[in-house]
Amino acid sequence: MQVYADKKPSVSSVSCWNQIFHNRDVKVYEADNYYDYYKVTAGNDRPKYFFGETAWMRCQSYVVDKIGMAGYNVFSN
């Protein structure tokens, strides 16, 4: 069950990261137990985390920077 957090949760407090998008070497994950908390991995780069009510928008922008226009499909569901 997902809950809303007042401040950015620690990465270790996430019970599971569910993959919601992948294209080439970019993968986007959503936290299993928090709303609006995303992780993006891109190749050998360190994972980047996004949290908050604009997290989806910042996450999508980051993915578009990495892979181009195909990144706009991250939240198309």
C-alpha positions, 0 to 999 in steps of 0.5 A, spaced: 500 500 500 502 506 498 502 512 502 504 520 502 510 522 505 511 529 507 519 529 506 523 525 501 523 518 504 530 514 504 532 509 499 532 504 504 525 505 506 522 503 499 520 496 500 520 494 492 522 498 486 517 496 480 519 498 473 514 502 469 518 504 463 524 501 459 528 504 453 535 502 451 539 502 457 534 507 461 529 504 466 524 508 470 522 505 477 516 507 482 516 506 489 512 500 491 510 504 498 510 511 497 506 515 492 510 520 487 517 517 488 521 515 482 528 512 480 531 512 474 537 508 472 541 510 465 547 505 463 553 506 468 550 513 471 548 513 478 541 512 479 537 519 480 531 519 484 525 524 484 520 525 489 514 530 490 508 532 486 512 534 480 516 528 480 513 525 474 514 531 470 522 532 472 523 524 471 520 525 464 524 531 463 530 527 465 529 521 461 527 525 455 534 528 456 537 521 456 533 518 450 530 523 446 522 524 444 521 516 446 522 519 453 515 522 453 512 515 453 514 514 461 507 516 464 503 514 458 499 509 461 
